[in-house]
Amino acid sequence: MADSKRIGWVDLAKGFCILLVVINHAAIAAWCSYSLELQATSFKMPLYFILSGLFFKLYENFGGFLKRKINKLLIPFLFFFLVTSVLPEAGLKHQSAVASVINDRYIPFNNAIWFLLCLFEVNLVFYLIHLLAKAISAKYQTAIVLIISVALGFVGLGLGASRTLLPFYLDTAMSALPFFAFGYWLFRHTGFMAAPLHPLRDGLLLVACVLIVGFLAIPFIWIENRFPATVSPLQVYLCGIAGTMMVLIVSKFLKRLPLVSFWGRYSIIILCTQQVVITIAAYFMRRWFQGEYLMAVLLAVTLPVCHLLILFMRRFMPHVTAQKDVIKIG
């Protein structure tokens, strides 16, 4: 969107989201846990999917829609997959990166970019759901879209529970559809986005969301579409939506935090680079630091480096970081 059309507090929410991603990957690289890790895990990726669903548009036709999603999601995925995974794997003569994705759901050196491919698939499936819903009933199109999205979500979670994994994260994409649909519904069919905060109503909602996430948080590994067998699918969606609403309300209250909002605006660049930075930094820092100290050092290194990469890439590499279109629209 153009600057004049941006919603500032949504950039802040995106900033909180990408910070959770970086913190999680730093903890993994440091082989340690952190406070509220379980709670963050329960809504970190749902927050990303819901934020993406907020601004879903059909555009002029499927061709225009597809071109936009290729520009914004598929091209960045393919570029970083090639540069940070395929070429290093070929140089080291390891198993091919493509085979790693198909067989192990693992993208060497830069696993975080899986989300771009999955989100691309979510967008396409959601578009097709819209077409189907309109063909069934234009009057009840939104209701049908939500019903189909939730139904596919439960199918996706069922596949995950049975350890039936589809190629290229398609089962995860199905599981994520209800979150994407919730974001779409929240933006277009409620007054939450445009209305000012209501102290009592939104305060009570915030407290309810904090309690839900605090007491019902679950570990969910989205890249593997895996969650504990004892967890209800309803709990997966409840925690994801509650955690997201918590972040949205806080972001709406704060409106803007200079660095965090900036990182949120260019979160795709951080998403595509942070794991590479963390991996390299961890390789050199492990000889001096361990555990939580290593995690803190990794964060202290990664965030400034990613900030510099934003400044560099938005100027010199805009076409592969979703800042400018490769495929012309219209």
C-alpha positions in Angstrom: 0.0 0.0 0.0 1.1 3.6 -0.5 2.3 5.4 2.6 -0.9 7.4 2.8 -3.0 4.3 3.0 -0.9 2.4 5.6 -2.3 1.7 9.0 0.5 2.6 11.4 -0.5 0.4 14.2 -0.7 -2.7 11.9 3.0 -2.1 11.1 3.6 -2.1 14.8 1.8 -5.5 15.1 3.9 -6.8 12.3 6.9 -5.6 14.1 5.9 -7.5 17.3 5.3 -10.5 15.1 8.7 -10.5 13.4 10.4 -9.9 16.8 8.7 -13.1 18.1 10.1 -15.0 15.1 13.6 -13.7 15.7 13.5 -14.4 19.4 12.3 -17.9 18.7 15.1 -18.7 16.2 17.7 -17.1 18.5 16.5 -19.4 21.3 16.7 -22.5 19.1 20.2 -21.5 17.9 21.2 -21.0 21.6 19.6 -24.3 22.6 17.7 -22.7 25.4 14.1 -21.6 26.3 12.8 -18.3 27.4 10.0 -16.9 29.5 6.5 -17.2 28.0 7.9 -19.3 25.1 4.9 -21.6 25.2 2.5 -18.7 25.0 4.4 -17.0 22.2 4.5 -20.3 20.2 0.7 -20.7 20.5 0.0 -17.5 18.5 3.2 -16.4 16.7 2.4 -17.9 13.3 -1.4 -17.5 13.6 -0.6 -13.8 14.1 1.3 -13.7 10.8 -1.6 -15.5 8.9 -4.2 -13.2 10.4 -2.3 -10.1 9.6 -1.9 -11.3 6.0 -5.7 -12.0 5.8 -6.5 -8.5 6.9 -5.6 -7.1 3.5 -6.7 -9.9 1.2 -8.3 -8.5 -2.0 -9.7 -10.2 -5.1 -8.3 -7.5 -7.4 -9.5 -7.3 -11.0 -9.4 -11.0 -11.9 -7.4 -14.1 -11.0 -4.6 -13.2 -13.4 -4.0 -9.9 -11.7 -4.3 -11.5 -8.3 -1.8 -14.3 -9.2 0.7 -11.7 -10.5 0.6 -9.8 -7.3 1.1 -12.8 -5.1 4.0 -14.0 -7.3 5.6 -10.6 -6.9 5.0 -10.3 -3.2 5.5 -13.9 -2.0 6.8 -16.4 -4.6 9.6 -14.3 -6.0 11.1 -13.4 -2.6 10.8 -17.1 -1.6 12.5 -18.3 -4.8 15.2 -15.8 -4.6 16.2 -16.5 -1.0 15.7 -20.2 -1.5 18.2 -20.1 -4.4 20.7 -17.8 -2.8 20.6 -19.0 0.8 19.8 -22.6 0.4 20.3 -24.2 -3.1 23.6 -22.6 -3.8 25.2 -23.2 -0.4 24.0 -26.8 -0.5 25.4 -27.3 -3.9 28.7 -25.8 -2.9 28.9 -28.1 0.1 27.7 -31.1 -2.0 25.0 -32.0 0.4 21.5 -33.3 -0.4 19.7 -31.0 -2.7 17.7 -28.2 -1.0 14.7 -29.1 -3.1 14.8 -32.7 -1.9 15.1 -31.4 1.7 11.9 -29.5 1.3 10.0 -32.4 -0.2 11.3 -35.1 2.1 12.0 -33.3 5.4 10.1 -30.0 5.2 13.4 -28.4 5.9 15.0 -25.6 4.0 18.8 -25.7 4.6 20.3 -22.6 6.2 17.2 -20.5 5.9 14.2 -22.5 7.1 12.1 -19.4 7.9 11.2 -18.7 4.3 8.9 -21.7 4.3 6.2 -19.3 5.4 6.3 -17.4 2.1 5.5 -20.5 0.1 2.8 -21.5 2.5 1.2 -18.1 2.5 1.2 -18.1 -1.3 -0.7 -21.3 -1.2 -3.1 -20.0 1.4 -3.9 -16.9 -0.7 -4.6 -19.0 -3.8 -6.8 -21.5 -1.9 -8.7 -18.6 -0.3 -9.3 -17.0 -3.7 -10.7 -20.2 -5.0 -12.9 -20.5 -1.9 -14.3 -17.1 -2.8 -15.1 -18.1 -6.3 -16.9 -21.3 -5.1 -18.8 -19.4 -2.4 -20.0 -16.8 -4.9 -21.1 -19.5 -7.3 -23.1 -21.1 -4.4 -24.7 -17.9 -3.1 -23.6 -14.3 -3.6 -25.9 -13.3 -0.8 -24.2 -15.5 1.8 -20.8 -15.5 0.2 -18.9 -14.4 3.3 -20.6 -16.9 5.5 -19.8 -19.7 3.0 -16.2 -18.6 2.8 -15.8 -18.8 6.5 -17.5 -22.2 6.8 -15.4 -23.7 4.0 -12.2 -22.2 5.5 -12.9 -23.6 8.9 -13.8 -27.0 7.5 -10.5 -27.1 5.5 -8.7 -26.0 8.6 -10.0 -28.9 10.6 -9.0 -31.2 7.7 -5.5 -29.8 7.8 -5.3 -30.3 11.6 -6.6 -33.8 11.1 -3.8 -34.5 8.6 -1.3 -33.2 11.1 -2.7 -35.3 13.9 -2.3 -38.4 11.8 1.1 -37.4 10.6 -0.1 -37.3 7.0 2.1 -34.5 5.5 1.4 -33.1 2.1 4.1 -31.7 -0.2 5.2 -28.1 0.1 3.4 -27.5 3.4 -0.1 -27.8 1.8 -1.5 -29.4 4.9 -0.1 -26.5 7.0 -1.7 -24.1 4.5 -5.1 -25.8 5.1 -4.6 -25.6 8.9 -3.9 -21.9 8.6 -6.9 -21.0 6.5 -9.3 -20.3 9.5 -6.7 -17.7 10.8 -6.4 -16.1 7.3 -10.2 -16.0 7.0 -10.5 -14.5 10.5 -8.2 -11.6 9.4 -10.3 -11.1 6.3 -13.5 -11.1 8.3 -12.1 -8.8 11.0 -11.1 -6.1 8.5 -14.2 -6.1 6.3 -17.1 -7.1 8.6 -16.3 -5.5 12.0 -15.5 -2.0 13.1 -12.4 -3.0 15.0 -9.8 -1.8 12.5 -11.2 1.7 12.0 -12.9 2.4 15.3 -10.9 4.1 18.2 -10.2 1.9 21.2 -13.0 1.6 23.7 -11.4 1.5 27.1 -14.0 -0.8 28.8 -14.8 -3.1 25.8 -11.3 -3.5 24.5 -9.8 -3.6 28.0 -12.1 -6.5 28.9 -11.3 -8.2 25.6 -7.5 -7.8 26.2 -7.8 -9.3 29.7 -9.8 -12.3 28.3 -7.2 -12.8 25.6 -4.4 -12.7 28.1 -6.1 -15.3 30.2 -6.8 -17.6 27.3 -3.2 -17.5 26.1 -1.9 -17.7 29.6 -3.9 -20.9 30.6 -4.6 -22.6 27.3 -1.3 -22.0 25.4 -0.1 -25.0 23.4 3.1 -25.9 21.5 2.4 -26.0 17.8 5.1 -26.6 15.2 3.6 -25.0 12.1 6.2 -26.0 9.6 5.4 -29.6 10.5 1.7 -29.0 11.2 2.3 -30.8 14.5 0.6 -30.3 17.9 0.2 -32.6 20.9 -2.4 -35.4 20.5 -4.1 -34.3 23.7 -4.9 -30.8 22.3 -8.3 -30.0 20.8 -8.3 -28.3 17.4 -10.6 -25.7 18.9 -7.8 -24.9 21.4 -5.4 -24.3 18.5 -7.7 -21.7 16.9 -8.8 -20.2 20.1 -5.2 -19.5 21.3 -4.2 -18.2 17.9 -7.0 -15.8 17.7 -6.8 -14.7 21.3 -3.0 -14.1 21.0 -3.5 -12.1 17.8 -6.2 -9.9 19.3 -4.0 -9.3 22.3 -1.2 -8.0 20.0 -3.6 -6.0 17.9 -5.2 -4.2 20.9 -1.8 -3.4 22.4 -0.5 -2.2 19.0 -3.7 -0.1 18.5 -3.1 1.5 21.9 0.6 2.2 21.4 0.1 3.2 17.7 3.8 3.4 16.9 7.2 2.5 18.2 9.9 3.9 15.9 12.2 0.8 15.4 9.6 -1.9 15.9 7.1 -0.2 13.5 9.9 0.2 10.9 10.8 -3.5 11.2 7.2 -4.4 10.9 6.8 -2.5 7.6 9.8 -4.4 6.2 9.2 -7.6 8.0 9.5 -9.7 4.9 13.2 -8.7 4.6 13.8 -9.6 8.3 12.0 -12.9 7.8 14.1 -13.8 4.8 17.5 -12.9 6.4 17.3 -13.3 10.1 17.9 -17.0 10.3 21.0 -16.8 8.1 22.4 -14.0 10.4 21.6 -16.0 13.5 23.2 -19.2 12.2 26.4 -17.4 11.2 26.5 -15.4 14.5 25.9 -18.5 16.6 28.7 -20.4 14.8 31.2 -17.8 16.0 29.7 -16.9 19.3 29.2 -20.4 20.8 32.9 -20.5 21.9 32.3 -17.6 24.3 28.6 -17.8 25.2 26.1 -20.4 26.0 22.4 -20.7 26.8 20.5 -17.4 27.6 23.7 -15.4 27.3 24.2 -16.7 23.8 20.5 -16.0 22.9 20.9 -12.4 24.1 24.1 -11.9 22.1 22.4 -13.3 19.0 19.5 -10.9 19.4 21.9 -8.0 19.9 23.7 -8.9 16.7 20.8 -10.0 14.5 18.5 -7.1 14.9 21.0 -4.4 14.0 22.3 -6.4 11.0 18.8 -7.0 9.8 18.1 -3.3 10.1 21.1 -2.6 7.9 19.9 -5.2 5.4 16.5 -3.5 5.2 18.2 -0.2 4.3 20.4 -2.0 1.7 17.8 -4.3 0.2 14.9 -1.8 -0.2 17.3 0.4 -2.2 19.3 -2.0 -4.2 17.2 -5.2 -4.2 13.6 -4.0 -4.2 12.3 -6.5 -6.8 13.2 -9.6 -4.8 12.0 -8.2 -1.5 8.4 -7.4 -2.4 9.2 -3.6 -2.6 8.8 -3.4 -6.4 7.1 -5.7 -9.0 9.0 -8.0 -11.2 5.9 -8.9 -13.2 4.1 -5.8 -14.3 0.5 -5.4 -13.3 -2.0 -4.0 -15.9 
